[in-house]
Amino acid sequence: AVYVFSRAGTTWTQEAYVKASNTDAGDAFGHALSLSADGALLAVGAWTEASRAYGLDGDEDDDSTPDAGAVYVYSRAGTRWEAMAYVKASNTDERDRFGGAVSLAGDGTRLAVGARGESSIASGVNGRQSNAEAPWSGAVYVFARTGSTWTQEAYIKPSNTAPGQLFGSAVALSADGTTLIVGAPGEDSRATGVDGDGYARSAPGSGAAYVYTRAGE
């Protein structure tokens, strides 16, 4: 569950008690969460949710994909919170842990979701999703909002994809949604500093961060 509190002066009061629309044992709803800067949008990750659904607002009740993960977005009007979107990966699979990390841009126009267990061998942005040759390499999905409608904008993998990188374990979007940083604690390059050799794989678990920028709408 997620509990929302609001502040008036120095006094805090509980404003909402939030549960998933398809509550089930072991979904870990609330494992990760993010608020927009104005507090009007809330994204909640449930990284062991088990639906087979893909994309936006699919079938929540098909629990055939253990640990696939999901994200739930809520919007606030006054003090009332309402469900806005049920978000899944475009390539939902078992143990992807989609929703293990979430970040809303400050302006609420974009949402980044980490899936540390995703296993595609793709690299870069919007590569081929439909293989499983790099277990636990990880991925990040970026969604854009127009009004109350969310659509997937990008599928992001590291530039040096390899098994066990756990890319997407941490994500952060800038306030305007034009910069994204992604943590990969399992990455194993010996590189130091910025833009070193990402293929010098002799330092297991040393970890890396990747920074992405967006141009245009």
Accessible surface in RSA format (square Angstrom, percent):
REM  Atomic radii and reference values for relative SASA: ProtOr
REM  Chains: A
REM  Algorithm: Lee & Richards
REM  Probe-radius: 1.40
REM  Slices: 20
REM RES _ NUM      All-atoms   Total-Side   Main-Chain    Non-polar    All polar
REM                ABS   REL    ABS   REL    ABS   REL    ABS   REL    ABS   REL
RES ALA A   1    48.82  44.9   9.50  14.7  39.32  89.4   9.50  13.4  39.32 104.2
RES VAL A   2     8.83   5.8   5.82   5.3   3.01   7.3   8.83   7.7   0.00   0.0
RES TYR A   3   118.49  55.3  98.90  56.3  19.59  51.0  64.33  48.3  54.16  66.8
RES VAL A   4    16.66  11.0  13.85  12.5   2.80   6.8  16.66  14.5   0.00   0.0
RES PHE A   5   105.31  52.7  86.30  53.5  19.01  49.5  86.30  52.3  19.01  54.4
RES SER A   6    42.50  35.9  36.98  49.4   5.52  12.7  27.91  59.4  14.60  20.4
RES ARG A   7   149.17  62.6 115.23  58.7  33.94  80.8  18.51  25.3 130.67  79.2
RES ALA A   8    77.90  71.6  64.39  99.4  13.51  30.7  71.05 100.1   6.85  18.1
RES GLY A   9    54.83  67.6   0.00   N/A  54.83  67.6  39.42 108.2  15.41  34.5
RES THR A  10   137.53  97.8 109.30 110.8  28.23  67.3  83.76 112.5  53.77  81.3
RES THR A  11    80.90  57.5  75.77  76.8   5.13  12.2  49.09  65.9  31.81  48.1
RES TRP A  12   152.93  61.4 127.20  61.6  25.72  60.4 107.71  57.4  45.21  73.3
RES THR A  13    78.64  55.9  73.40  74.4   5.23  12.5  61.60  82.7  17.04  25.8
RES GLN A  14    97.71  54.6  65.19  47.6  32.52  77.4  21.14  45.0  76.57  58.1
RES GLU A  15    42.36  24.3  14.10  10.7  28.26  67.3  10.34  20.0  32.02  26.1
RES ALA A  16    17.73  16.3   9.44  14.6   8.29  18.9  17.60  24.8   0.13   0.4
RES TYR A  17   125.70  58.7  98.93  56.3  26.77  69.7  70.28  52.8  55.42  68.3
RES VAL A  18    10.11   6.7   7.26   6.6   2.86   6.9  10.11   8.8   0.00   0.0
RES LYS A  19    91.76  44.8  77.14  47.3  14.62  34.8  41.38  37.2  50.39  53.7
RES ALA A  20    12.87  11.8   2.31   3.6  10.56  24.0   2.31   3.2  10.56  28.0
RES SER A  21    76.16  64.4  33.25  44.4  42.91  98.9  42.91  91.4  33.25  46.6
RES ASN A  22    18.09  12.5   4.84   4.7  13.25  31.9  12.57  30.2   5.52   5.3
RES THR A  23    82.56  58.7  52.94  53.7  29.63  70.6  51.15  68.7  31.42  47.5
RES ASP A  24    69.38  48.6  56.52  56.3  12.86  30.4  13.20  31.1  56.18  56.0
RES ALA A  25   100.29  92.2  65.89 101.7  34.40  78.3  77.65 109.4  22.64  60.0
RES GLY A  26    63.37  78.2   0.00   N/A  63.37  78.2  41.92 115.0  21.45  48.0
RES ASP A  27    12.43   8.7  11.30  11.2   1.13   2.7   4.63  10.9   7.80   7.8
RES ALA A  28    45.46  41.8  21.81  33.7  23.66  53.8  39.67  55.9   5.80  15.4
RES PHE A  29    25.80  12.9  12.22   7.6  13.57  35.3  12.22   7.4  13.57  38.8
RES GLY A  30    24.30  30.0   0.00   N/A  24.30  30.0   4.72  12.9  19.58  43.9
RES HIS A  31    88.09  48.1  53.65  37.3  34.43  88.1  37.22  38.4  50.87  59.2
RES ALA A  32    16.80  15.4   9.70  15.0   7.10  16.2  16.80  23.7   0.00   0.0
RES LEU A  33    93.14  51.9  71.18  50.9  21.96  55.2  71.18  50.0  21.96  59.1
RES SER A  34    18.38  15.5  12.84  17.1   5.54  12.8   8.74  18.6   9.63  13.5
RES LEU A  35    92.31  51.4  70.08  50.1  22.24  55.9  70.08  49.2  22.24  59.8
RES SER A  36     6.34   5.4   1.97   2.6   4.37  10.1   1.87   4.0   4.47   6.3
RES ALA A  37    90.55  83.3  46.23  71.3  44.32 100.8  59.39  83.6  31.16  82.5
RES ASP A  38   104.32  73.1  78.48  78.1  25.85  61.1  50.05 117.8  54.27  54.1
RES GLY A  39    18.73  23.1   0.00   N/A  18.73  23.1  16.57  45.5   2.16   4.8
RES ALA A  40    27.65  25.4  27.00  41.7   0.65   1.5  27.00  38.0   0.65   1.7
RES LEU A  41    13.12   7.3  13.12   9.4   0.00   0.0  13.12   9.2   0.00   0.0
RES LEU A  42     4.13   2.3   4.13   3.0   0.00   0.0   4.13   2.9   0.00   0.0
RES ALA A  43     0.00   0.0   0.00   0.0   0.00   0.0   0.00   0.0   0.00   0.0
RES VAL A  44     0.00   0.0   0.00   0.0   0.00   0.0   0.00   0.0   0.00   0.0
RES GLY A  45     0.00   0.0   0.00   N/A   0.00   0.0   0.00   0.0   0.00   0.0
RES ALA A  46     0.24   0.2   0.24   0.4   0.00   0.0   0.24   0.3   0.00   0.0
RES TRP A  47    41.48  16.6  41.48  20.1   0.00   0.0  34.47  18.4   7.01  11.4
RES THR A  48    23.67  16.8  18.21  18.5   5.47  13.0  17.21  23.1   6.46   9.8
RES GLU A  49     0.86   0.5   0.86   0.6   0.00   0.0   0.86   1.7   0.00   0.0
RES ALA A  50    17.48  16.1  17.01  26.3   0.47   1.1  17.01  24.0   0.47   1.2
RES SER A  51     0.00   0.0   0.00   0.0   0.00   0.0   0.00   0.0   0.00   0.0
RES ARG A  52    82.41  34.6  82.03  41.8   0.38   0.9  31.40  42.9  51.01  30.9
RES ALA A  53    10.19   9.4   0.13   0.2  10.06  22.9   9.39  13.2   0.81   2.1
RES TYR A  54   111.61  52.1  94.95  54.0  16.67  43.4  71.21  53.5  40.40  49.8
RES GLY A  55    18.32  22.6   0.00   N/A  18.32  22.6  18.29  50.2   0.03   0.1
RES LEU A  56    50.55  28.2  26.82  19.2  23.74  59.7  26.82  18.8  23.74  63.9
RES ASP A  57    94.54  66.2  66.96  66.6  27.58  65.2  31.95  75.2  62.58  62.4
RES GLY A  58    28.90  35.6   0.00   N/A  28.90  35.6  20.59  56.5   8.31  18.6
RES ASP A  59    90.20  63.2  74.60  74.2  15.60  36.9  41.80  98.4  48.40  48.3
RES GLU A  60    40.59  23.3  37.32  28.2   3.27   7.8  11.47  22.2  29.12  23.8
RES ASP A  61   115.41  80.8  90.98  90.6  24.43  57.8  33.76  79.5  81.65  81.4
RES ASP A  62    54.08  37.9  46.81  46.6   7.28  17.2  20.15  47.4  33.93  33.8
RES ASP A  63    76.54  53.6  45.55  45.3  31.00  73.3  22.34  52.6  54.21  54.1
RES SER A  64    60.43  51.1  40.17  53.6  20.27  46.7  44.72  95.2  15.71  22.0
RES THR A  65     0.00   0.0   0.00   0.0   0.00   0.0   0.00   0.0   0.00   0.0
RES PRO A  66    67.50  49.2  65.56  59.8   1.94   7.1  67.50  55.7   0.00   0.0
RES ASP A  67    35.33  24.7  35.00  34.8   0.32   0.8   0.05   0.1  35.28  35.2
RES ALA A  68     1.04   1.0   0.16   0.3   0.87   2.0   0.16   0.2   0.87   2.3
RES GLY A  69     0.90   1.1   0.00   N/A   0.90   1.1   0.00   0.0   0.90   2.0
RES ALA A  70     0.00   0.0   0.00   0.0   0.00   0.0   0.00   0.0   0.00   0.0
RES VAL A  71     0.00   0.0   0.00   0.0   0.00   0.0   0.00   0.0   0.00   0.0
RES TYR A  72     5.24   2.4   5.24   3.0   0.00   0.0   5.20   3.9   0.04   0.0
RES VAL A  73     0.44   0.3   0.00   0.0   0.44   1.1   0.00   0.0   0.44   1.2
RES TYR A  74    15.17   7.1  15.17   8.6   0.00   0.0  13.61  10.2   1.57   1.9
RES SER A  75    34.93  29.5  33.82  45.1   1.11   2.6  14.68  31.3  20.25  28.4
RES ARG A  76    76.56  32.1  57.48  29.3  19.08  45.4   3.36   4.6  73.20  44.4
RES ALA A  77    79.22  72.8  64.21  99.1  15.00  34.1  71.21 100.3   8.01  21.2
RES GLY A  78    56.38  69.5   0.00   N/A  56.38  69.5  41.43 113.7  14.95  33.5
RES THR A  79   103.63  73.7  92.72  94.0  10.91  26.0  59.22  79.5  44.41  67.1
RES ARG A  80   166.47  69.9 161.09  82.1   5.38  12.8  57.57  78.7 108.90  66.0
RES TRP A  81    34.25  13.7   8.07   3.9  26.17  61.4   8.13   4.3  26.12  42.4
RES GLU A  82    85.74  49.2  80.36  60.8   5.38  12.8  28.67  55.5  57.06  46.6
RES ALA A  83    79.16  72.8  46.98  72.5  32.18  73.2  47.05  66.3  32.10  85.0
RES MET A  84    39.08  20.2  13.77   9.1  25.31  60.3  20.81  17.7  18.27  24.2
RES ALA A  85    10.24   9.4   2.56   4.0   7.67  17.5   6.60   9.3   3.64   9.6
RES TYR A  86     7.27   3.4   6.67   3.8   0.61   1.6   6.67   5.0   0.60   0.7
RES VAL A  87     0.11   0.1   0.11   0.1   0.00   0.0   0.11   0.1   0.00   0.0
RES LYS A  88     0.28   0.1   0.28   0.2   0.00   0.0   0.28   0.3   0.00   0.0
RES ALA A  89     2.02   1.9   1.62   2.5   0.40   0.9   1.62   2.3   0.40   1.1
RES SER A  90    44.75  37.8  24.14  32.2  20.61  47.5  25.89  55.1  18.87  26.4
RES ASN A  91    26.32  18.2  17.91  17.3   8.42  20.3  17.69  42.6   8.63   8.3
RES THR A  92     7.70   5.5   1.87   1.9   5.82  13.9   2.71   3.6   4.99   7.5
RES ASP A  93    59.62  41.8  59.55  59.3   0.07   0.2   9.95  23.4  49.67  49.5
RES GLU A  94    65.20  37.4  54.74  41.4  10.46  24.9   9.60  18.6  55.61  45.4
RES ARG A  95   123.97  52.1 123.92  63.2   0.06   0.1  35.60  48.6  88.38  53.6
RES ASP A  96     4.76   3.3   4.76   4.7   0.00   0.0   1.24   2.9   3.51   3.5
RES ARG A  97    52.56  22.1  52.56  26.8   0.00   0.0   0.00   0.0  52.56  31.9
RES PHE A  98     1.49   0.7   1.49   0.9   0.00   0.0   1.49   0.9   0.00   0.0
RES GLY A  99     0.00   0.0   0.00   N/A   0.00   0.0   0.00   0.0   0.00   0.0
RES GLY A 100    14.03  17.3   0.00   N/A  14.03  17.3   3.94  10.8  10.09  22.6
RES ALA A 101    10.09   9.3   7.64  11.8   2.44   5.6  10.09  14.2   0.00   0.0
RES VAL A 102    13.58   8.9   0.10   0.1  13.47  32.5   0.10   0.1  13.47  36.5
RES SER A 103    11.87  10.0  11.66  15.6   0.20   0.5   3.34   7.1   8.53  11.9
RES LEU A 104     9.00   5.0   0.00   0.0   9.00  22.6   0.00   0.0   9.00  24.2
RES ALA A 105     0.00   0.0   0.00   0.0   0.00   0.0   0.00   0.0   0.00   0.0
RES GLY A 106    17.24  21.3   0.00   N/A  17.24  21.3  12.51  34.3   4.73  10.6
RES ASP A 107    75.10  52.6  47.74  47.5  27.36  64.7  41.99  98.8  33.11  33.0
RES GLY A 108     1.06   1.3   0.00   N/A   1.06   1.3   1.06   2.9   0.00   0.0
RES THR A 109    40.92  29.1  40.69  41.2   0.23   0.6  39.32  52.8   1.59   2.4
RES ARG A 110    15.90   6.7  15.90   8.1   0.00   0.0   0.74   1.0  15.17   9.2
RES LEU A 111     0.03   0.0   0.03   0.0   0.00   0.0   0.03   0.0   0.00   0.0
RES ALA A 112     0.00   0.0   0.00   0.0   0.00   0.0   0.00   0.0   0.00   0.0
RES VAL A 113     0.00   0.0   0.00   0.0   0.00   0.0   0.00   0.0   0.00   0.0
RES GLY A 114     0.36   0.4   0.00   N/A   0.36   0.4   0.23   0.6   0.14   0.3
RES ALA A 115     0.29   0.3   0.29   0.4   0.00   0.0   0.29   0.4   0.00   0.0
RES ARG A 116    67.61  28.4  67.15  34.2   0.46   1.1   5.57   7.6  62.04  37.6
RES GLY A 117     5.81   7.2   0.00   N/A   5.81   7.2   0.00   0.0   5.81  13.0
RES GLU A 118     2.65   1.5   2.65   2.0   0.00   0.0   1.66   3.2   0.98   0.8
RES SER A 119    19.58  16.5  18.40  24.6   1.18   2.7   7.63  16.3  11.95  16.7
RES SER A 120     0.63   0.5   0.07   0.1   0.57   1.3   0.07   0.1   0.57   0.8
RES ILE A 121    71.21  40.5  62.22  46.4   8.99  21.7  62.22  44.8   8.99  24.4
RES ALA A 122    11.79  10.8   2.16   3.3   9.63  21.9  11.79  16.6   0.00   0.0
RES SER A 123    61.45  51.9  44.89  59.9  16.56  38.2   8.25  17.6  53.21  74.5
RES GLY A 124    24.92  30.7   0.00   N/A  24.92  30.7  24.81  68.1   0.11   0.3
RES VAL A 125    83.21  54.8  56.06  50.8  27.15  65.4  56.06  48.7  27.15  73.6
RES ASN A 126    93.90  64.8  65.81  63.6  28.09  67.6  26.50  63.8  67.39  65.1
RES GLY A 127    26.47  32.6   0.00   N/A  26.47  32.6  19.51  53.5   6.95  15.6
RES ARG A 128   154.57  64.9 138.85  70.8  15.71  37.4  71.50  97.7  83.07  50.3
RES GLN A 129    47.65  26.6  39.12  28.6   8.54  20.3  12.19  25.9  35.46  26.9
RES SER A 130    87.57  74.0  58.82  78.5  28.75  66.2  56.22 119.7  31.35  43.9
RES ASN A 131    25.35  17.5   7.86   7.6  17.48  42.1  16.57  39.9   8.78   8.5
RES ALA A 132    63.92  58.8  41.46  64.0  22.46  51.1  42.16  59.4  21.77  57.7
RES GLU A 133   116.14  66.7  91.77  69.4  24.36  58.0  41.46  80.2  74.68  61.0
RES ALA A 134     0.00   0.0   0.00   0.0   0.00   0.0   0.00   0.0   0.00   0.0
RES PRO A 135    70.47  51.4  68.40  62.3   2.07   7.5  68.83  56.8   1.64  10.2
RES TRP A 136    86.12  34.6  85.88  41.6   0.24   0.6  59.78  31.9  26.34  42.7
RES SER A 137     0.00   0.0   0.00   0.0   0.00   0.0   0.00   0.0   0.00   0.0
RES GLY A 138     0.00   0.0   0.00   N/A   0.00   0.0   0.00   0.0   0.00   0.0
RES ALA A 139     0.00   0.0   0.00   0.0   0.00   0.0   0.00   0.0   0.00   0.0
RES VAL A 140     0.00   0.0   0.00   0.0   0.00   0.0   0.00   0.0   0.00   0.0
RES TYR A 141     0.27   0.1   0.27   0.2   0.00   0.0   0.00   0.0   0.27   0.3
RES VAL A 142    10.03   6.6  10.03   9.1   0.00   0.0  10.03   8.7   0.00   0.0
RES PHE A 143     0.06   0.0   0.06   0.0   0.00   0.0   0.06   0.0   0.00   0.0
RES ALA A 144    17.22  15.8  15.83  24.4   1.39   3.2  16.03  22.6   1.19   3.2
RES ARG A 145    63.15  26.5  47.52  24.2  15.63  37.2   0.60   0.8  62.55  37.9
RES THR A 146   114.63  81.5 106.10 107.6   8.53  20.3  77.18 103.7  37.45  56.6
RES GLY A 147    53.10  65.5   0.00   N/A  53.10  65.5  41.86 114.9  11.24  25.2
RES SER A 148    82.56  69.8  67.91  90.6  14.65  33.7  33.94  72.3  48.61  68.1
RES THR A 149    81.54  58.0  76.73  77.8   4.80  11.4  48.93  65.7  32.60  49.3
RES TRP A 150     8.83   3.5   0.35   0.2   8.48  19.9   0.35   0.2   8.48  13.8
RES THR A 151    77.69  55.3  76.04  77.1   1.65   3.9  58.14  78.1  19.55  29.5
RES GLN A 152    56.65  31.7  27.16  19.9  29.49  70.2  18.38  39.1  38.27  29.0
RES GLU A 153    59.79  34.3  35.12  26.6  24.68  58.8  33.61  65.0  26.19  21.4
RES ALA A 154    13.52  12.4  12.64  19.5   0.88   2.0  13.46  19.0   0.06   0.2
RES TYR A 155     1.03   0.5   1.03   0.6   0.00   0.0   1.03   0.8   0.00   0.0
RES ILE A 156     8.19   4.7   8.19   6.1   0.00   0.0   8.19   5.9   0.00   0.0
RES LYS A 157     0.16   0.1   0.00   0.0   0.16   0.4   0.00   0.0   0.16   0.2
RES PRO A 158     0.00   0.0   0.00   0.0   0.00   0.0   0.00   0.0   0.00   0.0
RES SER A 159    76.09  64.3  65.91  88.0  10.17  23.4  46.84  99.7  29.24  41.0
RES ASN A 160     5.62   3.9   4.42   4.3   1.20   2.9   3.39   8.2   2.23   2.2
RES THR A 161    17.44  12.4   1.91   1.9  15.53  37.0   1.91   2.6  15.53  23.5
RES ALA A 162    10.68   9.8   9.92  15.3   0.75   1.7  10.68  15.0   0.00   0.0
RES PRO A 163    84.33  61.5  65.66  59.9  18.66  67.8  65.82  54.3  18.50 115.0
RES GLY A 164    33.75  41.6   0.00   N/A  33.75  41.6  25.53  70.1   8.22  18.4
RES GLN A 165     2.11   1.2   2.11   1.5   0.00   0.0   2.02   4.3   0.09   0.1
RES LEU A 166    36.38  20.3  36.38  26.0   0.00   0.0  36.38  25.6   0.00   0.0
RES PHE A 167     0.00   0.0   0.00   0.0   0.00   0.0   0.00   0.0   0.00   0.0
RES GLY A 168     0.92   1.1   0.00   N/A   0.92   1.1   0.00   0.0   0.92   2.1
RES SER A 169    31.94  27.0  10.76  14.4  21.18  48.8  13.11  27.9  18.82  26.4
RES ALA A 170    57.06  52.5  54.38  83.9   2.68   6.1  56.95  80.2   0.11   0.3
RES VAL A 171    19.33  12.7   0.00   0.0  19.33  46.6   1.82   1.6  17.51  47.5
RES ALA A 172    47.33  43.5  45.04  69.5   2.29   5.2  45.49  64.1   1.84   4.9
RES LEU A 173    22.83  12.7   2.81   2.0  20.02  50.3   3.98   2.8  18.85  50.7
RES SER A 174    39.85  33.7  26.64  35.6  13.21  30.4  37.87  80.6   1.98   2.8
RES ALA A 175    74.27  68.3  62.09  95.8  12.18  27.7  65.61  92.4   8.66  22.9
RES ASP A 176    78.15  54.7  71.78  71.4   6.38  15.1  36.48  85.9  41.67  41.6
RES GLY A 177     3.25   4.0   0.00   N/A   3.25   4.0   0.00   0.0   3.25   7.3
RES THR A 178    44.96  32.0  43.13  43.7   1.82   4.3  32.34  43.4  12.61  19.1
RES THR A 179    50.32  35.8  48.84  49.5   1.48   3.5  30.14  40.5  20.18  30.5
RES LEU A 180     7.98   4.4   7.64   5.5   0.34   0.9   7.78   5.5   0.20   0.5
RES ILE A 181    74.54  42.4  73.55  54.8   0.99   2.4  73.59  53.0   0.96   2.6
RES VAL A 182     0.00   0.0   0.00   0.0   0.00   0.0   0.00   0.0   0.00   0.0
RES GLY A 183    18.06  22.3   0.00   N/A  18.06  22.3  15.77  43.3   2.29   5.1
RES ALA A 184     1.45   1.3   0.15   0.2   1.30   3.0   0.17   0.2   1.28   3.4
RES PRO A 185    67.43  49.1  53.87  49.1  13.56  49.3  60.95  50.3   6.49  40.3
RES GLY A 186    19.38  23.9   0.00   N/A  19.38  23.9   9.72  26.7   9.65  21.6
RES GLU A 187     5.27   3.0   5.24   4.0   0.04   0.1   0.09   0.2   5.18   4.2
RES ASP A 188    35.81  25.1  35.81  35.6   0.00   0.0   3.86   9.1  31.95  31.9
RES SER A 189     9.31   7.9   4.61   6.2   4.69  10.8   4.61   9.8   4.69   6.6
RES ARG A 190   145.10  60.9 138.43  70.6   6.68  15.9  54.80  74.9  90.30  54.7
RES ALA A 191    45.39  41.7  13.89  21.4  31.51  71.7  24.94  35.1  20.46  54.2
RES THR A 192   121.47  86.4 101.35 102.7  20.12  47.9  75.24 101.1  46.23  69.9
RES GLY A 193    79.41  97.9   0.00   N/A  79.41  97.9  39.24 107.7  40.16  90.0
RES VAL A 194   135.84  89.4 107.47  97.3  28.37  68.4 110.48  96.0  25.36  68.8
RES ASP A 195   142.41  99.8  98.15  97.7  44.26 104.6  38.31  90.2 104.10 103.8
RES GLY A 196    43.72  53.9   0.00   N/A  43.72  53.9  20.81  57.1  22.91  51.3
RES ASP A 197    85.61  60.0  71.52  71.2  14.09  33.3  38.91  91.6  46.70  46.6
RES GLY A 198    20.98  25.9   0.00   N/A  20.98  25.9  16.05  44.0   4.93  11.1
RES TYR A 199   138.98  64.9 120.17  68.4  18.80  48.9  96.80  72.7  42.18  52.0
RES ALA A 200    36.12  33.2  24.91  38.4  11.21  25.5  36.12  50.9   0.00   0.0
RES ARG A 201    94.91  39.8  62.02  31.6  32.89  78.3  27.98  38.2  66.93  40.6
RES SER A 202    66.98  56.6  49.85  66.5  17.13  39.5  47.34 100.8  19.65  27.5
RES ALA A 203    11.65  10.7   8.74  13.5   2.91   6.6  11.65  16.4   0.00   0.0
RES PRO A 204   118.75  86.5  94.55  86.2  24.20  88.0  95.29  78.7  23.46 145.8
RES GLY A 205    49.99  61.7   0.00   N/A  49.99  61.7  22.27  61.1  27.72  62.1
RES SER A 206    67.05  56.7  26.09  34.8  40.96  94.4  36.96  78.7  30.09  42.2
RES GLY A 207    25.55  31.5   0.00   N/A  25.55  31.5   8.24  22.6  17.31  38.8
RES ALA A 208    38.40  35.3  18.75  28.9  19.65  44.7  31.56  44.4   6.84  18.1
RES ALA A 209    68.63  63.1  37.76  58.3  30.87  70.2  37.76  53.2  30.87  81.8
RES TYR A 210    28.96  13.5  24.70  14.1   4.26  11.1  28.42  21.4   0.54   0.7
RES VAL A 211    96.18  63.3  64.76  58.6  31.41  75.7  64.76  56.3  31.41  85.2
RES TYR A 212    43.38  20.3  38.87  22.1   4.51  11.7  41.41  31.1   1.97   2.4
RES THR A 213   114.68  81.6  83.19  84.3  31.49  75.0  52.15  70.0  62.54  94.5
RES ARG A 214    59.09  24.8  39.98  20.4  19.11  45.5  36.24  49.5  22.84  13.8
RES ALA A 215   104.53  96.1  69.12 106.7  35.40  80.5  74.64 105.1  29.88  79.2
RES GLY A 216    54.89  67.7   0.00   N/A  54.89  67.7  39.01 107.1  15.88  35.6
RES GLU A 217   181.03 103.9 119.17  90.2  61.86 147.3  91.70 177.4  89.33  72.9
END  Absolute sums over single chains surface
CHAIN  1 A     9941.4       7060.8       2880.6       5566.6       4374.8
END  Absolute sums over all chains
TOTAL          9941.4       7060.8       2880.6       5566.6       4374.8
